Amino acid sequence: MEEVTTANCLPLVRDESWLPVEETAQVGRIRRTATALAEKLGFEAARTAEIGLAVTEIGTNLHKHAKQGVVLIRSVRGEHDAAVEVVAIDRGPGIADMALAWQDGQSTTGTLGVGLGAIARLSTSCSMTSRPGLGTSLVARFAPRIDWAPEWGEESAAGVTRPISGEDVCGDAYAFCRTADRVALMMCDGSGHGPLAASASDAAVRLFREQPFLPPDQQVERLHKALRGTRGGAVAVAAIDLVTRKIRYSGLGNIAAAVLADGRKHGMISVPGVAGHQARTIRTFDYALPERAVVVMHSDGLTERWGVDHGSDLAVDEPVLIAATLLREAGVRNDDACVLVARPA
């Protein structure tokens, strides 16, 4: 077994809450949720208050300017520290002049056009993508200190999950691990919804993290055997080699995957089956990894009818912003949804 340190598979994302922002009272709810998470993570009172101010600004602007505004609040953890991450997504008019929107005292007709300067100052890191006519996605991360640097270094991958309407937990899950020259991605869509589906997906994540750099077909076979006795689910693994610029991919069930490069979307193949229950043939397919490519995996909580021009900027946007924008554009509310995006160096 190849030895893998814990740092290879960081950060861990937990405590996810999706909160709509359509009424004034809901702004207070997202503030309370974010500050409660900061307190749970052991933040000092002054820093927790700063987070409350910034999140209130995010929520207020969503309420004033957005359509279908929603906020995701979660923890992003390392071995020794953690941060509060806030992702805001909307279908507002978008922002035409991003540089102007970041300046204090500026107001635009787009979402988050007021107060962005304050949010940026109070957060440890903050970035945004916006497309006129489509909407805006923003991610702000709040660590215990403004000058905090994540122990896991620059993130080459990130994902988002969202439960089906009416459920508190998502039955889909993802994981990723990396070394200097490799990135491994895994996704599991637990069969059905709710806690039993989440239990199957959580088991897949734990097993994958034990040996993340096994060949994808061996990994999928291992997951298939391990999920017997659970509800099972669709699983897929992508092994990205940064030296040879190749992707080896193995999928079982309805996980969709694609390589986005040179203005095109190149789909990757998953074979029929259900891990834990039915897997007649497990195959591996090889794909090229062009320079500046982005790799996307998602569950069937998103339609596959999206293209490279889906509303984010693949060349510069953080993976979490690409994932959030894809969820906004292609997500369906009557299913759990999961998106994992990697931009290999």
Buried (B, 14 or more C-beta within 10 A) or exposed (E): EEEBEEBBBBBBBEBBBBBEBEEEEBBEBBBEBBBBBBEEBEBEEEBBBBBBBBBBBBBBBBBBBBEBBBBBBBBBBBEEBBBBBBBBBBBBBBBBBBEEBBEEEBEBEBBBBBBBBBBBEBBBBBBBBBBBEBBBBBBBBBBBEEEBEBEBEEBBBBBBBBBBEEBEBBBBBBBBBBBEEBBBBBBBBBBBBBEBBBBBBBBBBEBBBEBBBBEBBBBBBBBBEBBEEBBBBBBBBBBBBBEEEEBBBBBBBBBBBBBBBEEEBBEBEBBEBBBBBEBEEBBBBEBEBBEEBBBBBBBBBBEEEBEBEBBBEBEEBBBBBBBBBBBBBBBEEEBBBBBBBBBBE
